């Protein structure tokens, strides 16, 4: 793994990962999978979801690394370097 963002990404405390709070706020329950920002703990829906809130969070915050919130998955994704770890 050559991505420094993935290497330096830590672990954050996360509340519920059962719903996308941004989708709930707009009255939409059509998220597919959830992702967690490893900088601040923001939970957002994946790019297969209509609203793509995880990517929108990256675009507005610049926080580079997310992880899957799906049970049994431990992968991480760096938006900046487009690498998975």
PyMOL Python script that loads the backbone (N, CA, C, O; Angstrom):
from pymol import cmd

cmd.read_pdbstr("""\
ATOM      1  N   UNK A   1       0.855  -1.181   0.000  1.00  0.00           N
ATOM      2  CA  UNK A   1       0.000   0.000   0.000  1.00  0.00           C
ATOM      3  C   UNK A   1       0.894   1.235   0.000  1.00  0.00           C
ATOM      4  O   UNK A   1       1.715   1.408   0.901  1.00  0.00           O
ATOM      5  N   UNK A   2       0.741   2.084  -0.994  1.00  0.00           N
ATOM      6  CA  UNK A   2       1.594   3.256  -1.117  1.00  0.00           C
ATOM      7  C   UNK A   2       0.907   4.554  -0.697  1.00  0.00           C
ATOM      8  O   UNK A   2       1.551   5.603  -0.652  1.00  0.00           O
ATOM      9  N   UNK A   3      -0.356   4.500  -0.395  1.00  0.00           N
ATOM     10  CA  UNK A   3      -1.113   5.700  -0.058  1.00  0.00           C
ATOM     11  C   UNK A   3      -0.859   6.104   1.397  1.00  0.00           C
ATOM     12  O   UNK A   3      -1.163   5.355   2.326  1.00  0.00           O
ATOM     13  N   UNK A   4      -0.305   7.287   1.571  1.00  0.00           N
ATOM     14  CA  UNK A   4      -0.011   7.793   2.910  1.00  0.00           C
ATOM     15  C   UNK A   4      -1.293   8.053   3.701  1.00  0.00           C
ATOM     16  O   UNK A   4      -1.310   7.878   4.919  1.00  0.00           O
ATOM     17  N   UNK A   5      -2.363   8.468   3.025  1.00  0.00           N
ATOM     18  CA  UNK A   5      -3.628   8.726   3.718  1.00  0.00           C
ATOM     19  C   UNK A   5      -4.144   7.450   4.379  1.00  0.00           C
ATOM     20  O   UNK A   5      -4.590   7.480   5.526  1.00  0.00           O
ATOM     21  N   UNK A   6      -4.086   6.330   3.657  1.00  0.00           N
ATOM     22  CA  UNK A   6      -4.541   5.061   4.212  1.00  0.00           C
ATOM     23  C   UNK A   6      -3.673   4.639   5.390  1.00  0.00           C
ATOM     24  O   UNK A   6      -4.175   4.137   6.396  1.00  0.00           O
ATOM     25  N   UNK A   7      -2.370   4.847   5.254  1.00  0.00           N
ATOM     26  CA  UNK A   7      -1.436   4.471   6.315  1.00  0.00           C
ATOM     27  C   UNK A   7      -1.681   5.283   7.580  1.00  0.00           C
ATOM     28  O   UNK A   7      -1.592   4.754   8.688  1.00  0.00           O
ATOM     29  N   UNK A   8      -1.987   6.562   7.417  1.00  0.00           N
ATOM     30  CA  UNK A   8      -2.144   7.457   8.567  1.00  0.00           C
ATOM     31  C   UNK A   8      -3.557   7.520   9.120  1.00  0.00           C
ATOM     32  O   UNK A   8      -3.766   8.066  10.203  1.00  0.00           O
ATOM     33  N   UNK A   9      -4.541   6.970   8.397  1.00  0.00           N
ATOM     34  CA  UNK A   9      -5.936   7.032   8.866  1.00  0.00           C
ATOM     35  C   UNK A   9      -6.072   6.287  10.177  1.00  0.00           C
ATOM     36  O   UNK A   9      -5.569   5.174  10.329  1.00  0.00           O
ATOM     37  N   UNK A  10      -6.743   6.897  11.103  1.00  0.00           N
ATOM     38  CA  UNK A  10      -6.904   6.305  12.415  1.00  0.00           C
ATOM     39  C   UNK A  10      -8.228   5.587  12.567  1.00  0.00           C
ATOM     40  O   UNK A  10      -8.837   5.136  11.597  1.00  0.00           O
ATOM     41  N   UNK A  11      -8.644   5.500  13.785  1.00  0.00           N
ATOM     42  CA  UNK A  11      -9.922   4.899  14.136  1.00  0.00           C
ATOM     43  C   UNK A  11     -10.735   5.985  14.827  1.00  0.00           C
ATOM     44  O   UNK A  11     -10.220   6.691  15.694  1.00  0.00           O
ATOM     45  N   UNK A  12     -11.987   6.119  14.452  1.00  0.00           N
ATOM     46  CA  UNK A  12     -12.841   7.127  15.072  1.00  0.00           C
ATOM     47  C   UNK A  12     -14.015   6.454  15.756  1.00  0.00           C
ATOM     48  O   UNK A  12     -14.446   5.370  15.362  1.00  0.00           O
ATOM     49  N   UNK A  13     -14.522   7.106  16.774  1.00  0.00           N
ATOM     50  CA  UNK A  13     -15.735   6.634  17.440  1.00  0.00           C
ATOM     51  C   UNK A  13     -16.918   6.995  16.566  1.00  0.00           C
ATOM     52  O   UNK A  13     -17.038   8.132  16.110  1.00  0.00           O
ATOM     53  N   UNK A  14     -17.783   6.039  16.336  1.00  0.00           N
ATOM     54  CA  UNK A  14     -18.924   6.244  15.463  1.00  0.00           C
ATOM     55  C   UNK A  14     -20.186   5.864  16.222  1.00  0.00           C
ATOM     56  O   UNK A  14     -20.217   4.877  16.957  1.00  0.00           O
ATOM     57  N   UNK A  15     -21.214   6.660  16.030  1.00  0.00           N
ATOM     58  CA  UNK A  15     -22.511   6.328  16.618  1.00  0.00           C
ATOM     59  C   UNK A  15     -23.176   5.236  15.797  1.00  0.00           C
ATOM     60  O   UNK A  15     -22.540   4.236  15.463  1.00  0.00           O
ATOM     61  N   UNK A  16     -24.407   5.410  15.479  1.00  0.00           N
ATOM     62  CA  UNK A  16     -25.164   4.425  14.712  1.00  0.00           C
ATOM     63  C   UNK A  16     -24.680   4.353  13.275  1.00  0.00           C
ATOM     64  O   UNK A  16     -24.449   5.374  12.628  1.00  0.00           O
ATOM     65  N   UNK A  17     -24.534   3.135  12.792  1.00  0.00           N
ATOM     66  CA  UNK A  17     -24.208   2.936  11.377  1.00  0.00           C
ATOM     67  C   UNK A  17     -25.327   2.136  10.721  1.00  0.00           C
ATOM     68  O   UNK A  17     -25.088   1.320   9.831  1.00  0.00           O
ATOM     69  N   UNK A  18     -26.538   2.382  11.174  1.00  0.00           N
ATOM     70  CA  UNK A  18     -27.692   1.679  10.623  1.00  0.00           C
ATOM     71  C   UNK A  18     -28.484   2.522   9.634  1.00  0.00           C
ATOM     72  O   UNK A  18     -29.366   2.012   8.943  1.00  0.00           O
ATOM     73  N   UNK A  19     -28.168   3.814   9.565  1.00  0.00           N
ATOM     74  CA  UNK A  19     -28.864   4.681   8.620  1.00  0.00           C
ATOM     75  C   UNK A  19     -27.960   5.828   8.217  1.00  0.00           C
ATOM     76  O   UNK A  19     -27.026   6.191   8.931  1.00  0.00           O
ATOM     77  N   UNK A  20     -28.257   6.386   7.065  1.00  0.00           N
ATOM     78  CA  UNK A  20     -27.521   7.568   6.598  1.00  0.00           C
ATOM     79  C   UNK A  20     -28.227   8.801   7.156  1.00  0.00           C
ATOM     80  O   UNK A  20     -29.343   9.105   6.735  1.00  0.00           O
ATOM     81  N   UNK A  21     -27.602   9.520   8.095  1.00  0.00           N
ATOM     82  CA  UNK A  21     -28.261  10.681   8.685  1.00  0.00           C
ATOM     83  C   UNK A  21     -28.613  11.763   7.665  1.00  0.00           C
ATOM     84  O   UNK A  21     -29.628  12.445   7.807  1.00  0.00           O
ATOM     85  N   UNK A  22     -27.774  11.922   6.634  1.00  0.00           N
ATOM     86  CA  UNK A  22     -28.056  12.933   5.613  1.00  0.00           C
ATOM     87  C   UNK A  22     -29.291  12.553   4.802  1.00  0.00           C
ATOM     88  O   UNK A  22     -30.090  13.421   4.448  1.00  0.00           O
ATOM     89  N   UNK A  23     -29.453  11.264   4.504  1.00  0.00           N
ATOM     90  CA  UNK A  23     -30.659  10.807   3.798  1.00  0.00           C
ATOM     91  C   UNK A  23     -31.896  10.993   4.673  1.00  0.00           C
ATOM     92  O   UNK A  23     -32.933  11.467   4.210  1.00  0.00           O
ATOM     93  N   UNK A  24     -31.769  10.613   5.947  1.00  0.00           N
ATOM     94  CA  UNK A  24     -32.895  10.763   6.875  1.00  0.00           C
ATOM     95  C   UNK A  24     -33.326  12.225   6.939  1.00  0.00           C
ATOM     96  O   UNK A  24     -34.520  12.522   6.983  1.00  0.00           O
ATOM     97  N   UNK A  25     -32.355  13.137   6.944  1.00  0.00           N
ATOM     98  CA  UNK A  25     -32.652  14.571   7.037  1.00  0.00           C
ATOM     99  C   UNK A  25     -33.461  15.085   5.849  1.00  0.00           C
ATOM    100  O   UNK A  25     -34.212  16.052   5.978  1.00  0.00           O
ATOM    101  N   UNK A  26     -33.308  14.435   4.687  1.00  0.00           N
ATOM    102  CA  UNK A  26     -34.068  14.872   3.511  1.00  0.00           C
ATOM    103  C   UNK A  26     -35.257  13.954   3.214  1.00  0.00           C
ATOM    104  O   UNK A  26     -35.908  14.080   2.177  1.00  0.00           O
ATOM    105  N   UNK A  27     -35.531  13.027   4.142  1.00  0.00           N
ATOM    106  CA  UNK A  27     -36.693  12.157   3.984  1.00  0.00           C
ATOM    107  C   UNK A  27     -36.513  11.018   3.004  1.00  0.00           C
ATOM    108  O   UNK A  27     -37.495  10.503   2.470  1.00  0.00           O
ATOM    109  N   UNK A  28     -35.270  10.614   2.757  1.00  0.00           N
ATOM    110  CA  UNK A  28     -34.983   9.533   1.815  1.00  0.00           C
ATOM    111  C   UNK A  28     -34.454   8.325   2.578  1.00  0.00           C
ATOM    112  O   UNK A  28     -33.555   8.467   3.408  1.00  0.00           O
ATOM    113  N   UNK A  29     -34.989   7.158   2.316  1.00  0.00           N
ATOM    114  CA  UNK A  29     -34.534   5.935   2.981  1.00  0.00           C
ATOM    115  C   UNK A  29     -33.961   4.942   1.970  1.00  0.00           C
ATOM    116  O   UNK A  29     -33.991   3.732   2.199  1.00  0.00           O
ATOM    117  N   UNK A  30     -33.443   5.450   0.857  1.00  0.00           N
ATOM    118  CA  UNK A  30     -32.988   4.585  -0.230  1.00  0.00           C
ATOM    119  C   UNK A  30     -31.476   4.413  -0.301  1.00  0.00           C
ATOM    120  O   UNK A  30     -30.937   4.252  -1.396  1.00  0.00           O
ATOM    121  N   UNK A  31     -30.767   4.441   0.841  1.00  0.00           N
ATOM    122  CA  UNK A  31     -29.335   4.205   0.791  1.00  0.00           C
ATOM    123  C   UNK A  31     -29.080   2.710   0.625  1.00  0.00           C
ATOM    124  O   UNK A  31     -29.910   1.879   0.992  1.00  0.00           O
ATOM    125  N   UNK A  32     -27.910   2.384   0.061  1.00  0.00           N
ATOM    126  CA  UNK A  32     -27.545   0.993  -0.187  1.00  0.00           C
ATOM    127  C   UNK A  32     -26.602   0.492   0.899  1.00  0.00           C
ATOM    128  O   UNK A  32     -26.953  -0.404   1.666  1.00  0.00           O
ATOM    129  N   UNK A  33     -25.398   1.075   0.964  1.00  0.00           N
ATOM    130  CA  UNK A  33     -24.415   0.722   1.991  1.00  0.00           C
ATOM    131  C   UNK A  33     -23.922   2.005   2.636  1.00  0.00           C
ATOM    132  O   UNK A  33     -24.044   3.087   2.062  1.00  0.00           O
ATOM    133  N   UNK A  34     -23.362   1.878   3.835  1.00  0.00           N
ATOM    134  CA  UNK A  34     -22.884   3.045   4.562  1.00  0.00           C
ATOM    135  C   UNK A  34     -21.374   3.040   4.677  1.00  0.00           C
ATOM    136  O   UNK A  34     -20.742   1.985   4.730  1.00  0.00           O
ATOM    137  N   UNK A  35     -20.807   4.235   4.714  1.00  0.00           N
ATOM    138  CA  UNK A  35     -19.372   4.445   4.847  1.00  0.00           C
ATOM    139  C   UNK A  35     -19.118   5.401   6.004  1.00  0.00           C
ATOM    140  O   UNK A  35     -19.957   6.249   6.310  1.00  0.00           O
ATOM    141  N   UNK A  36     -17.953   5.263   6.651  1.00  0.00           N
ATOM    142  CA  UNK A  36     -17.596   6.099   7.797  1.00  0.00           C
ATOM    143  C   UNK A  36     -16.319   6.865   7.474  1.00  0.00           C
ATOM    144  O   UNK A  36     -15.329   6.276   7.041  1.00  0.00           O
ATOM    145  N   UNK A  37     -16.344   8.165   7.683  1.00  0.00           N
ATOM    146  CA  UNK A  37     -15.170   9.010   7.506  1.00  0.00           C
ATOM    147  C   UNK A  37     -14.205   8.743   8.660  1.00  0.00           C
ATOM    148  O   UNK A  37     -14.594   8.814   9.826  1.00  0.00           O
ATOM    149  N   UNK A  38     -12.949   8.435   8.336  1.00  0.00           N
ATOM    150  CA  UNK A  38     -11.975   8.136   9.381  1.00  0.00           C
ATOM    151  C   UNK A  38     -11.290   9.377   9.935  1.00  0.00           C
ATOM    152  O   UNK A  38     -10.382   9.265  10.759  1.00  0.00           O
ATOM    153  N   UNK A  39     -11.710  10.552   9.496  1.00  0.00           N
ATOM    154  CA  UNK A  39     -11.217  11.793  10.087  1.00  0.00           C
ATOM    155  C   UNK A  39     -12.162  12.262  11.183  1.00  0.00           C
ATOM    156  O   UNK A  39     -11.723  12.634  12.271  1.00  0.00           O
ATOM    157  N   UNK A  40     -13.475  12.244  10.893  1.00  0.00           N
ATOM    158  CA  UNK A  40     -14.426  12.833  11.848  1.00  0.00           C
ATOM    159  C   UNK A  40     -15.564  11.904  12.278  1.00  0.00           C
ATOM    160  O   UNK A  40     -16.320  12.244  13.188  1.00  0.00           O
ATOM    161  N   UNK A  41     -15.698  10.736  11.638  1.00  0.00           N
ATOM    162  CA  UNK A  41     -16.753   9.806  12.015  1.00  0.00           C
ATOM    163  C   UNK A  41     -18.073  10.008  11.292  1.00  0.00           C
ATOM    164  O   UNK A  41     -19.049   9.321  11.593  1.00  0.00           O
ATOM    165  N   UNK A  42     -18.124  10.937  10.343  1.00  0.00           N
ATOM    166  CA  UNK A  42     -19.361  11.161   9.589  1.00  0.00           C
ATOM    167  C   UNK A  42     -19.779   9.872   8.892  1.00  0.00           C
ATOM    168  O   UNK A  42     -18.953   9.203   8.270  1.00  0.00           O
ATOM    169  N   UNK A  43     -21.053   9.526   8.994  1.00  0.00           N
ATOM    170  CA  UNK A  43     -21.604   8.353   8.315  1.00  0.00           C
ATOM    171  C   UNK A  43     -22.379   8.840   7.102  1.00  0.00           C
ATOM    172  O   UNK A  43     -23.229   9.723   7.212  1.00  0.00           O
ATOM    173  N   UNK A  44     -22.081   8.260   5.945  1.00  0.00           N
ATOM    174  CA  UNK A  44     -22.766   8.637   4.712  1.00  0.00           C
ATOM    175  C   UNK A  44     -22.988   7.430   3.837  1.00  0.00           C
ATOM    176  O   UNK A  44     -22.329   6.402   3.997  1.00  0.00           O
ATOM    177  N   UNK A  45     -23.922   7.554   2.906  1.00  0.00           N
ATOM    178  CA  UNK A  45     -24.242   6.453   2.001  1.00  0.00           C
ATOM    179  C   UNK A  45     -23.222   6.367   0.867  1.00  0.00           C
ATOM    180  O   UNK A  45     -22.581   7.354   0.508  1.00  0.00           O
ATOM    181  N   UNK A  46     -23.088   5.167   0.318  1.00  0.00           N
ATOM    182  CA  UNK A  46     -22.079   4.873  -0.699  1.00  0.00           C
ATOM    183  C   UNK A  46     -22.472   5.416  -2.070  1.00  0.00           C
ATOM    184  O   UNK A  46     -23.558   5.967  -2.252  1.00  0.00           O
ATOM    185  N   UNK A  47     -21.562   5.247  -3.031  1.00  0.00           N
ATOM    186  CA  UNK A  47     -21.805   5.747  -4.380  1.00  0.00           C
ATOM    187  C   UNK A  47     -22.841   4.937  -5.143  1.00  0.00           C
ATOM    188  O   UNK A  47     -23.308   5.385  -6.190  1.00  0.00           O
ATOM    189  N   UNK A  48     -23.217   3.759  -4.655  1.00  0.00           N
ATOM    190  CA  UNK A  48     -24.314   3.003  -5.266  1.00  0.00           C
ATOM    191  C   UNK A  48     -25.672   3.523  -4.807  1.00  0.00           C
ATOM    192  O   UNK A  48     -26.705   3.142  -5.358  1.00  0.00           O
ATOM    193  N   UNK A  49     -25.670   4.387  -3.807  1.00  0.00           N
ATOM    194  CA  UNK A  49     -26.885   5.002  -3.290  1.00  0.00           C
ATOM    195  C   UNK A  49     -27.207   6.251  -4.109  1.00  0.00           C
ATOM    196  O   UNK A  49     -26.295   6.897  -4.626  1.00  0.00           O
ATOM    197  N   UNK A  50     -28.477   6.598  -4.235  1.00  0.00           N
ATOM    198  CA  UNK A  50     -28.850   7.757  -5.057  1.00  0.00           C
ATOM    199  C   UNK A  50     -28.191   9.075  -4.620  1.00  0.00           C
ATOM    200  O   UNK A  50     -27.850   9.900  -5.467  1.00  0.00           O
ATOM    201  N   UNK A  51     -28.012   9.275  -3.318  1.00  0.00           N
ATOM    202  CA  UNK A  51     -27.514  10.567  -2.840  1.00  0.00           C
ATOM    203  C   UNK A  51     -26.003  10.650  -2.643  1.00  0.00           C
ATOM    204  O   UNK A  51     -25.463  11.752  -2.546  1.00  0.00           O
ATOM    205  N   UNK A  52     -25.320   9.536  -2.584  1.00  0.00           N
ATOM    206  CA  UNK A  52     -23.856   9.481  -2.493  1.00  0.00           C
ATOM    207  C   UNK A  52     -23.287  10.428  -1.427  1.00  0.00           C
ATOM    208  O   UNK A  52     -22.369  11.200  -1.702  1.00  0.00           O
ATOM    209  N   UNK A  53     -23.839  10.360  -0.214  1.00  0.00           N
ATOM    210  CA  UNK A  53     -23.450  11.299   0.829  1.00  0.00           C
ATOM    211  C   UNK A  53     -22.011  11.119   1.320  1.00  0.00           C
ATOM    212  O   UNK A  53     -21.407  12.097   1.762  1.00  0.00           O
ATOM    213  N   UNK A  54     -21.439   9.921   1.263  1.00  0.00           N
ATOM    214  CA  UNK A  54     -20.044   9.754   1.683  1.00  0.00           C
ATOM    215  C   UNK A  54     -19.117  10.550   0.768  1.00  0.00           C
ATOM    216  O   UNK A  54     -18.221  11.248   1.243  1.00  0.00           O
ATOM    217  N   UNK A  55     -19.329  10.446  -0.534  1.00  0.00           N
ATOM    218  CA  UNK A  55     -18.508  11.199  -1.488  1.00  0.00           C
ATOM    219  C   UNK A  55     -18.756  12.696  -1.357  1.00  0.00           C
ATOM    220  O   UNK A  55     -17.813  13.483  -1.439  1.00  0.00           O
ATOM    221  N   UNK A  56     -19.993  13.100  -1.156  1.00  0.00           N
ATOM    222  CA  UNK A  56     -20.299  14.528  -0.965  1.00  0.00           C
ATOM    223  C   UNK A  56     -19.597  15.066   0.275  1.00  0.00           C
ATOM    224  O   UNK A  56     -19.147  16.212   0.294  1.00  0.00           O
ATOM    225  N   UNK A  57     -19.504  14.226   1.320  1.00  0.00           N
ATOM    226  CA  UNK A  57     -18.789  14.644   2.531  1.00  0.00           C
ATOM    227  C   UNK A  57     -17.316  14.874   2.211  1.00  0.00           C
ATOM    228  O   UNK A  57     -16.743  15.877   2.636  1.00  0.00           O
ATOM    229  N   UNK A  58     -16.701  13.965   1.472  1.00  0.00           N
ATOM    230  CA  UNK A  58     -15.301  14.163   1.056  1.00  0.00           C
ATOM    231  C   UNK A  58     -15.154  15.456   0.262  1.00  0.00           C
ATOM    232  O   UNK A  58     -14.244  16.243   0.522  1.00  0.00           O
ATOM    233  N   UNK A  59     -16.035  15.676  -0.695  1.00  0.00           N
ATOM    234  CA  UNK A  59     -15.942  16.858  -1.552  1.00  0.00           C
ATOM    235  C   UNK A  59     -16.054  18.159  -0.759  1.00  0.00           C
ATOM    236  O   UNK A  59     -15.408  19.150  -1.099  1.00  0.00           O
ATOM    237  N   UNK A  60     -16.869  18.161   0.289  1.00  0.00           N
ATOM    238  CA  UNK A  60     -17.041  19.392   1.070  1.00  0.00           C
ATOM    239  C   UNK A  60     -16.018  19.534   2.196  1.00  0.00           C
ATOM    240  O   UNK A  60     -15.698  20.652   2.600  1.00  0.00           O
ATOM    241  N   UNK A  61     -15.502  18.419   2.706  1.00  0.00           N
ATOM    242  CA  UNK A  61     -14.606  18.478   3.862  1.00  0.00           C
ATOM    243  C   UNK A  61     -13.139  18.262   3.518  1.00  0.00           C
ATOM    244  O   UNK A  61     -12.252  18.765   4.209  1.00  0.00           O
ATOM    245  N   UNK A  62     -12.883  17.506   2.437  1.00  0.00           N
ATOM    246  CA  UNK A  62     -11.508  17.149   2.108  1.00  0.00           C
ATOM    247  C   UNK A  62     -10.970  15.989   2.920  1.00  0.00           C
ATOM    248  O   UNK A  62      -9.803  15.626   2.772  1.00  0.00           O
ATOM    249  N   UNK A  63     -11.795  15.394   3.780  1.00  0.00           N
ATOM    250  CA  UNK A  63     -11.361  14.244   4.570  1.00  0.00           C
ATOM    251  C   UNK A  63     -11.146  13.062   3.625  1.00  0.00           C
ATOM    252  O   UNK A  63     -12.090  12.634   2.960  1.00  0.00           O
ATOM    253  N   UNK A  64      -9.927  12.526   3.552  1.00  0.00           N
ATOM    254  CA  UNK A  64      -9.581  11.626   2.459  1.00  0.00           C
ATOM    255  C   UNK A  64     -10.006  10.163   2.574  1.00  0.00           C
ATOM    256  O   UNK A  64     -10.193   9.511   1.547  1.00  0.00           O
ATOM    257  N   UNK A  65     -10.167   9.621   3.780  1.00  0.00           N
ATOM    258  CA  UNK A  65     -10.335   8.169   3.910  1.00  0.00           C
ATOM    259  C   UNK A  65     -11.654   7.801   4.580  1.00  0.00           C
ATOM    260  O   UNK A  65     -12.042   8.374   5.598  1.00  0.00           O
ATOM    261  N   UNK A  66     -12.334   6.821   3.970  1.00  0.00           N
ATOM    262  CA  UNK A  66     -13.536   6.240   4.555  1.00  0.00           C
ATOM    263  C   UNK A  66     -13.292   4.755   4.763  1.00  0.00           C
ATOM    264  O   UNK A  66     -12.360   4.174   4.207  1.00  0.00           O
ATOM    265  N   UNK A  67     -14.152   4.155   5.578  1.00  0.00           N
ATOM    266  CA  UNK A  67     -14.159   2.704   5.706  1.00  0.00           C
ATOM    267  C   UNK A  67     -15.582   2.225   5.525  1.00  0.00           C
ATOM    268  O   UNK A  67     -16.541   2.981   5.685  1.00  0.00           O
ATOM    269  N   UNK A  68     -15.698   0.961   5.191  1.00  0.00           N
ATOM    270  CA  UNK A  68     -17.016   0.371   5.074  1.00  0.00           C
ATOM    271  C   UNK A  68     -17.630   0.247   6.464  1.00  0.00           C
ATOM    272  O   UNK A  68     -16.938  -0.061   7.434  1.00  0.00           O
ATOM    273  N   UNK A  69     -18.930   0.488   6.548  1.00  0.00           N
ATOM    274  CA  UNK A  69     -19.656   0.287   7.802  1.00  0.00           C
ATOM    275  C   UNK A  69     -20.431  -1.021   7.771  1.00  0.00           C
ATOM    276  O   UNK A  69     -21.209  -1.308   8.681  1.00  0.00           O
ATOM    277  N   UNK A  70     -20.222  -1.813   6.727  1.00  0.00           N
ATOM    278  CA  UNK A  70     -20.939  -3.075   6.591  1.00  0.00           C
ATOM    279  C   UNK A  70     -20.333  -4.122   7.526  1.00  0.00           C
ATOM    280  O   UNK A  70     -19.110  -4.236   7.607  1.00  0.00           O
ATOM    281  N   UNK A  71     -21.162  -4.880   8.225  1.00  0.00           N
ATOM    282  CA  UNK A  71     -20.651  -5.937   9.108  1.00  0.00           C
ATOM    283  C   UNK A  71     -19.758  -6.909   8.332  1.00  0.00           C
ATOM    284  O   UNK A  71     -20.107  -7.353   7.238  1.00  0.00           O
ATOM    285  N   UNK A  72     -18.610  -7.226   8.911  1.00  0.00           N
ATOM    286  CA  UNK A  72     -17.687  -8.165   8.305  1.00  0.00           C
ATOM    287  C   UNK A  72     -16.738  -7.565   7.278  1.00  0.00           C
ATOM    288  O   UNK A  72     -15.870  -8.266   6.759  1.00  0.00           O
ATOM    289  N   UNK A  73     -16.888  -6.276   6.976  1.00  0.00           N
ATOM    290  CA  UNK A  73     -15.991  -5.622   6.023  1.00  0.00           C
ATOM    291  C   UNK A  73     -15.055  -4.673   6.766  1.00  0.00           C
ATOM    292  O   UNK A  73     -15.483  -3.947   7.663  1.00  0.00           O
ATOM    293  N   UNK A  74     -13.789  -4.682   6.395  1.00  0.00           N
ATOM    294  CA  UNK A  74     -12.807  -3.834   7.078  1.00  0.00           C
ATOM    295  C   UNK A  74     -11.995  -2.983   6.113  1.00  0.00           C
ATOM    296  O   UNK A  74     -10.998  -2.382   6.513  1.00  0.00           O
ATOM    297  N   UNK A  75     -12.402  -2.923   4.852  1.00  0.00           N
ATOM    298  CA  UNK A  75     -11.617  -2.176   3.872  1.00  0.00           C
ATOM    299  C   UNK A  75     -11.754  -0.666   4.067  1.00  0.00           C
ATOM    300  O   UNK A  75     -12.724  -0.172   4.642  1.00  0.00           O
ATOM    301  N   UNK A  76     -10.751   0.039   3.569  1.00  0.00           N
ATOM    302  CA  UNK A  76     -10.721   1.500   3.590  1.00  0.00           C
ATOM    303  C   UNK A  76     -10.523   2.006   2.163  1.00  0.00           C
ATOM    304  O   UNK A  76      -9.952   1.303   1.328  1.00  0.00           O
ATOM    305  N   UNK A  77     -10.990   3.220   1.880  1.00  0.00           N
ATOM    306  CA  UNK A  77     -10.846   3.823   0.557  1.00  0.00           C
ATOM    307  C   UNK A  77     -10.328   5.236   0.714  1.00  0.00           C
ATOM    308  O   UNK A  77     -10.830   6.007   1.532  1.00  0.00           O
ATOM    309  N   UNK A  78      -9.308   5.574  -0.085  1.00  0.00           N
ATOM    310  CA  UNK A  78      -8.787   6.935  -0.118  1.00  0.00           C
ATOM    311  C   UNK A  78      -9.309   7.611  -1.374  1.00  0.00           C
ATOM    312  O   UNK A  78      -9.017   7.177  -2.488  1.00  0.00           O
ATOM    313  N   UNK A  79     -10.073   8.665  -1.193  1.00  0.00           N
ATOM    314  CA  UNK A  79     -10.591   9.437  -2.322  1.00  0.00           C
ATOM    315  C   UNK A  79      -9.482  10.148  -3.082  1.00  0.00           C
ATOM    316  O   UNK A  79      -9.530  10.236  -4.309  1.00  0.00           O
ATOM    317  N   UNK A  80      -8.491  10.653  -2.372  1.00  0.00           N
ATOM    318  CA  UNK A  80      -7.429  11.444  -2.990  1.00  0.00           C
ATOM    319  C   UNK A  80      -6.606  10.595  -3.961  1.00  0.00           C
ATOM    320  O   UNK A  80      -6.410  10.970  -5.117  1.00  0.00           O
ATOM    321  N   UNK A  81      -6.129   9.445  -3.476  1.00  0.00           N
ATOM    322  CA  UNK A  81      -5.257   8.596  -4.275  1.00  0.00           C
ATOM    323  C   UNK A  81      -5.996   7.472  -4.989  1.00  0.00           C
ATOM    324  O   UNK A  81      -5.396   6.703  -5.740  1.00  0.00           O
ATOM    325  N   UNK A  82      -7.305   7.382  -4.751  1.00  0.00           N
ATOM    326  CA  UNK A  82      -8.147   6.338  -5.344  1.00  0.00           C
ATOM    327  C   UNK A  82      -7.540   4.952  -5.124  1.00  0.00           C
ATOM    328  O   UNK A  82      -7.366   4.168  -6.058  1.00  0.00           O
ATOM    329  N   UNK A  83      -7.223   4.676  -3.846  1.00  0.00           N
ATOM    330  CA  UNK A  83      -6.652   3.384  -3.467  1.00  0.00           C
ATOM    331  C   UNK A  83      -7.489   2.772  -2.355  1.00  0.00           C
ATOM    332  O   UNK A  83      -8.060   3.470  -1.517  1.00  0.00           O
ATOM    333  N   UNK A  84      -7.541   1.460  -2.375  1.00  0.00           N
ATOM    334  CA  UNK A  84      -8.240   0.709  -1.348  1.00  0.00           C
ATOM    335  C   UNK A  84      -7.201   0.029  -0.460  1.00  0.00           C
ATOM    336  O   UNK A  84      -6.140  -0.380  -0.932  1.00  0.00           O
ATOM    337  N   UNK A  85      -7.507  -0.083   0.788  1.00  0.00           N
ATOM    338  CA  UNK A  85      -6.570  -0.731   1.709  1.00  0.00           C
ATOM    339  C   UNK A  85      -7.288  -1.516   2.762  1.00  0.00           C
ATOM    340  O   UNK A  85      -6.649  -2.126   3.620  1.00  0.00           O
TER     341      UNK A  85
END
""", "prot")
cmd.dss("prot")
cmd.show_as("cartoon", "prot")
cmd.util.cbc("prot")
cmd.orient("prot")
